[in-house]
Amino acid sequence: MKEWANVSKAILSFLLTTFLTSVVLILIASVDKTYLDSRSKLLIIQAISSLTQSALAGVVASLLVFKRALPQFVEKSANIGLFMLAIIGIGVCQPLVSWASYVNEMLIAKYNLTWAIDAQKMNNGLVARLMAFDTPLDWTVSIVVIAILPAICEEIFFRGVLQRTLIKATNSVGAAIALSAIFFSLMHFDIAGLLPRIVLGVMLGLIFYYSGNLWLSILAHAVNNAAVVIMLGVTTDANNTIEKQLSQSAENPGPWLPIASLLLCIYIVYRFKAWNTLTKSNIEEEK
């Protein structure tokens, strides 16, 4: 019961900070009704949202569950090879994420979830306003605010706190990683990205669990986000706007690419697991 109480504390912490974030955004909108038209103001709001929602939830939940301001970032030290493995891992899972996007889109169309489509269009418009690629400063700000900051804040809560508490509560690593990935996706309040975010969350959860190092899942998450930002920046022009790219339908990748991606993901996880076993063995020998 105690372990499930800790899970409840973590989830309630996130819901509370989400509510507080909503209140802050409503207050901002009531004071400045033109903030949606200003990129600089939208970037500030994006940064505030990341900090007051995910990061603050991580702090509050960590205080309630672990009696410390932040969850433990490093249970095991990692060498440069593991950091590279985390980057490769998030890269090879992209075809699987793309396949999940395609399935997600087909399900929305099948059940005629027009509200989800409308919400996605609105979200695409906001994302397009957030991004600019005219100067090196534009690139830097876009990557920091849209890619790096959310990765740090979200990993602190979803992997650093929630996944840890779920592992103890369920006594099952697989169930804990799956549940935290589902909650991670749901809390983005974006049905159009539900399945691909679950796939991403599972991969991040596996990287964190088998490495014992939150910095690795933060790095993988940031690389995933930054790759999207950079790809949009590189391919954007007058005839191919950001909003137009975001609105494009997901393509069917066929069966073989997702299968190959899944097998490569399994191999990457195996390499992390092998390193984890070797580390435990070395520690026992030193004792």
PyMOL commands that set and color helices and strands:
alter all, ss='L'
color gray80, all
select helices_A, chain A and resi 2-31+35-37+39-65+80-92+94-110+114-130+136-170+173-186+191-211+214-235+242-246+256-286
alter helices_A, ss='H'
color red, helices_A
deselect
rebuild
show_as cartoon
